[in-house]
């Protein structure tokens, strides 16, 4: 059904077979909420116990031919990462520091209109009366139209690829913008085909028997569209999206047109629901129900990756297809649906999704470019805004003209040679929000920056700065700010300079009615 509905845009707007060339096809395989240690792929200096929980043979298969980025970063939550990939901008620079709400002009953060928080009740670090409220930020996401309030105007990555002759396919989760704005529609962003992409940040249901939320009992704006041929079947959403993705590739392959497939799975985001193909083995291993459900979703994503790789080989295009594998933020360690002990699922990393500690921002990232990849692990720090210039570089788009200022750098030298990108550049992460309507001290109102092995964390509510050496302390347990005050001030200045230069959103100190101070102005 979805492929038939998409047939007109395929031919009418994207038949650009003038570019029958050696341009590589590109598959960007993006997973939602999957953690750094949620596969057998070794991204760290060692294989950690949590790497052995789930069966992920296809991720492992890809890693054996890929440049595996051991120090890759995304934003703490989904929309900032996805919009950074689409624009090449840091989230703090865009002013998109939280996920967008379904509806236009509606803040999505838990602070609401007047909800506030005092951090530090347990450790005594909160300044008296230092109650924080919601920052002003671009709640509507990104927009290809300059006249939309509370958005970052941009030239989208995919529009540039389409202009270069690529047949561009969106499958799965979009979540760049709020409904009622042009950025919410993948067609407006440059896609020739859109399957199931809307303003929704999560599915209503993963189950075909639930019609993916399109029932009278379940329906809301998060019900997944364009998949009605799988209604009332046992087809898990991950499988349905994969089948539809492969259908759409028939056209560009037959017409020898380069394609860009943005395979953006909803999995492994909540709701954590069984993929019945895989769940029993994890129950038999002794996992609780929540752990087994999550494990089955991870394995479902792994099968999707393998199915796509097998398809490319069967069609004879694998040798000219780049595969990028990434997740959009750290694993969700707060949600109890996943089972196990909350706030521990990303160990040895600290915390998880929503946090500016490593568990919230360090993510899996692999690049496979046939005949152009230096396979093996690369430990140069890289970040999500680098994907924009990297993909354009791979596609041969020279000197792209954009309305936005691009912060990322091309990672092609790293992919090809394992060097050529500054390992000491400053990477910035910013979450000036409260994530849930209850206190989460290691998630709410945080900023951080990394330069080399050093990392600073700014706990905005308490005004406290923490300093870590990630080479020696990947778990961020040993705060060195007291031992190295000069280094702490130096890192605070780097973070403050970046945030101030971008006029980044900062939470409001309610008692003063003004933004919280920059980290170097304490």
JODALIN-V87392 format. One record per backbone hydrogen bond with DSSP energy under -0.5 kcal/mol. NH is the residue of the N-H (numbers start at 1). CO is the residue of the C=O. Records with the same first field share a line. If there is no record, write none. Layout:
# JODALIN-V87392
NH: CO  CO
This chain:
# JODALIN-V87392
5: 1
6: 2
7: 4
10: 6
11: 7
12: 8
13: 9
14: 9
15: 11
16: 14
19: 16
20: 17
21: 19
25: 320
26: 259
27: 322
28: 26  261
29: 27  324
30: 28  263
31: 326
32: 267
33: 31
38: 35
43: 41
48: 46
51: 48
52: 49
53: 50
56: 54
60: 56
61: 57
62: 58
63: 59
64: 60
65: 62
66: 62  63
67: 367
68: 66  376
69: 67  365
70: 68  378
71: 378
72: 69
73: 382
74: 361
75: 328
81: 77  78
82: 78
83: 79
84: 80
85: 81
86: 82
87: 83
88: 84
94: 90
95: 91
96: 91
97: 95
101: 106  139
104: 179
106: 103
107: 105
110: 434
112: 109
115: 111
117: 132
119: 117
124: 120
125: 120
127: 461
130: 127
131: 129
132: 117
133: 508
137: 135
138: 95
139: 137
140: 150
141: 138
142: 176
143: 152
148: 145
149: 147
151: 148
152: 141
153: 151
154: 143
156: 154
157: 86
159: 189
160: 156
161: 157
162: 158
163: 159
164: 160
165: 162
166: 161
167: 258
168: 166
169: 260
170: 193
171: 169  262
172: 195
173: 264
175: 198
178: 140
179: 102
181: 178
184: 181
185: 182
186: 184
188: 185
189: 185  186
190: 187
191: 186
192: 168
193: 168
195: 170
196: 194
198: 196
204: 212  222
205: 212
208: 235
210: 207
211: 208
212: 207
213: 210
214: 211
215: 213
219: 215
223: 220
224: 212
230: 227
231: 228
232: 208
233: 230
236: 234
237: 206
239: 236
240: 236
241: 237
242: 238
243: 239
244: 240
245: 241
246: 242
247: 243
248: 244
249: 245
250: 246  247
251: 248
252: 248
253: 249
254: 250
255: 251
256: 253
257: 252
260: 167
261: 26
262: 169  260
263: 28  261
264: 171  262
265: 30  263
269: 266
273: 271
276: 274
278: 275
279: 275
281: 278
282: 278  279
283: 279
284: 280
285: 281
286: 283
287: 282
292: 288
293: 289
294: 290
295: 291
296: 292
297: 293
298: 294
299: 295
300: 296
301: 297
302: 298
303: 299
304: 300
305: 301
306: 302
307: 303
308: 304
309: 305
310: 306
311: 307
312: 308
313: 309
314: 310
315: 311
316: 313
317: 312
318: 312
320: 317
321: 318
322: 25
323: 368
324: 27
325: 366
326: 29
327: 364
328: 31
330: 360
332: 33
333: 331
338: 335
339: 336
342: 340
343: 333
344: 341
347: 344
349: 346
353: 331
354: 76
355: 352
359: 350
360: 357
361: 357  358
362: 358
363: 72
366: 325
367: 67
368: 323
370: 368
372: 369
374: 415
375: 373
376: 66
378: 68
382: 71
384: 73
386: 383
387: 384
389: 385
390: 386
391: 387
392: 388
393: 389
394: 390
395: 391
396: 392  393
397: 392
398: 396
402: 400
406: 404
407: 88
408: 88
415: 411
416: 412
417: 413
418: 413  414
419: 413
425: 422
427: 450
429: 448
431: 446
433: 431
435: 433
443: 440
444: 440
445: 433
446: 431
447: 458
448: 429
449: 456
450: 427
451: 454
452: 423
454: 451
455: 468
456: 449
457: 466
458: 447
459: 457  464
460: 445  458
461: 445
463: 459
464: 459
466: 457
468: 455
470: 453  468
472: 469
473: 469
476: 473
479: 477
480: 467
484: 480
488: 484
489: 485
490: 486
491: 487
492: 488
493: 489
494: 490
495: 491
496: 492
497: 493
498: 494
499: 495
500: 496
501: 497
502: 498
503: 500
504: 499
508: 133
509: 514
510: 131  508
512: 509
513: 509
514: 509
516: 507
521: 518
